[in-house]
Amino acid sequence: MKVLLDREGNRYLLDKGDLHTHSGVVRGNKIKNGIIKSDLGKEFIVFEAEFVDKLEKIKRGPAILTKKDIGEIIAHTGIGKESNIVDGGTGCGVLAAFLGRISKNVVSYEIRKEFYEIAQKNLKFLEVDVTLKNKDISKGISEKNLDLITLDMLEPWKVIKHAKKSLKSGGFLACYLTNINQVITLVEKMDGFYLDKVLETIEREWHVEGLKVRPKNKGLMHTGFLVFARRI
């Protein structure tokens, strides 16, 4: 699978066949890594598709966590290849896939059958090894001695008592919430945990072209809140 970029910044992901764009047609038998041209003489930069490129081709179901929020979870909890992780609320599997790229011990719970099936297909396409369970995590967590539990669900406080039993001392609970009322309710019900941090991440990209340097007009601003806590 290849990634093709034109000089206007458009990105294309191609598995096989020809690529048809407004900059012309790129014939599949002429696609190779480096710089190539379409039938209109327009240049494309070509390289092998990596994990983050393939993410653009997965099937979407529910809303997904953005990379900036996923990055905060990974950096703040310091997970590694031996970390034991449970992910609650798989959705289409994006967070689970990132976690599975780091740790070899990731289990993800998804209550809805249709999302569970989407996540199965996406994780196979992304070639990430994650154990999926079509179960309601608010009914219990089988795994023990966990380093991290992530929750992307409407009422994460329903999982608190189970998380307390499954996380090791000092283990992290990381919850993604879309509104501040959810945050307030979660923090009020966080018995047995030390509230480490509540944050939102703002991302602003810059345009750099010679001496023309300025922030871009659009940024990735508020997407949700992250609540980090540690089991006492």
Secondary structure by P-SEA (a helix, b strand, c coil): cbbbbcccbbbbbbcccccccccbbbbccccccccccccccbbbbbbcccccccccccccccccccaaaaaaaaaaacccccbbbbbccccccaaaaaaaacccbbbbbbccaaaaaaaaaaaaaabbbbbbbccccccccccccccbbbbbccccccaaaaaaacccccbbbbbbbccaaaaaaaaaacccccccccbbbbbbbbbbcccccccccccccccbbbbbbbcc
